[in-house]
Amino acid sequence: MDDIISKILQMDETARKMEDEAQAEKIASREEVKQKRQEVYEEYLKSAKTHVEEFKKCEGKKAEEKWKETEKRYAGISKALEKKYKDNKEKWVNGIVNGVLTYNS
C-alpha cells in the first residue's frame, strides 16, 4: 500500500512539475508574442515614416517646380507690361494731360 501511495505522490509531483513547466512556457510564449508584436509595430512605424518623408520630398519638388513655373510666367508678364509701358509712355502721358486740360477748359 505504501508503494501505491508513493507512486501516486510521485505521479502527482510529476504532474505538478509538468503543469509548472506548461505555465512557464505559456508565460514565455506570451512574452514572446508581446515582443514580436512590438517589433512588428515599430517596423510598421519606421516604414510609415519613410513613406511620409518620401512623400514630403516628392511634394516639395512638385511645389518647387510649380513655383518656378509661376515665377517664370509672372516674369514674362512683367516684361510684357514693362515693354508696353516703354512703348506707350509718351502717348499715355500726353493723353492724360490733354484730357485734363480739355476738361478744365
SVG drawing of the C-alpha trace seen along z (x, -y; Angstrom):
<svg xmlns="http://www.w3.org/2000/svg" viewBox="-14 -127 27 129">
<polyline fill="none" stroke="black" stroke-width="0.4" points="0.0,0.0 2.8,-2.4 4.2,-1.6 0.9,-2.7 0.7,-5.9 4.4,-6.6 3.7,-6.1 0.6,-8.3 2.6,-11.1 5.3,-10.7 2.8,-11.0 1.3,-14.0 4.7,-15.6 5.4,-14.8 2.1,-16.3 2.7,-19.4 6.1,-19.8 4.6,-19.4 1.9,-21.9 4.5,-24.4 6.6,-23.9 3.5,-24.4 2.6,-27.5 6.2,-28.8 6.1,-28.0 2.7,-29.8 4.2,-32.9 7.3,-32.8 5.1,-32.4 3.0,-35.4 6.2,-37.5 7.5,-36.3 4.2,-37.3 4.2,-40.6 7.8,-41.3 7.1,-40.2 4.0,-42.5 6.1,-45.4 8.8,-44.6 6.2,-44.5 4.6,-47.8 8.0,-49.5 8.8,-48.2 5.5,-49.4 6.1,-52.9 9.6,-53.0 8.2,-52.1 5.4,-54.6 7.8,-57.4 10.0,-56.5 7.0,-56.8 5.9,-60.1 9.4,-61.5 9.5,-60.3 6.1,-61.9 7.2,-65.2 10.3,-65.2 8.2,-64.5 5.6,-67.1 8.3,-69.6 9.9,-69.0 6.5,-69.4 5.8,-72.6 9.2,-74.0 8.7,-73.2 5.2,-74.8 6.7,-77.9 9.4,-78.2 6.8,-77.9 4.7,-80.6 7.7,-82.8 8.7,-82.4 5.1,-83.2 4.9,-86.4 8.4,-87.4 7.1,-87.2 4.0,-89.2 6.1,-91.8 8.4,-92.0 5.5,-92.5 4.0,-95.2 7.3,-97.0 7.7,-96.9 4.1,-98.2 4.8,-101.0 8.0,-102.0 6.3,-101.9 3.2,-103.8 4.5,-106.1 4.6,-109.3 1.2,-108.6 -0.4,-107.8 1.0,-110.9 0.0,-113.2 -3.5,-111.7 -3.9,-112.2 -2.5,-115.8 -4.7,-116.7 -7.7,-115.1 -7.2,-117.2 -6.6,-120.4 -9.7,-119.8 -11.8,-119.0 -10.6,-122.2 -11.2,-124.5"/>
</svg>
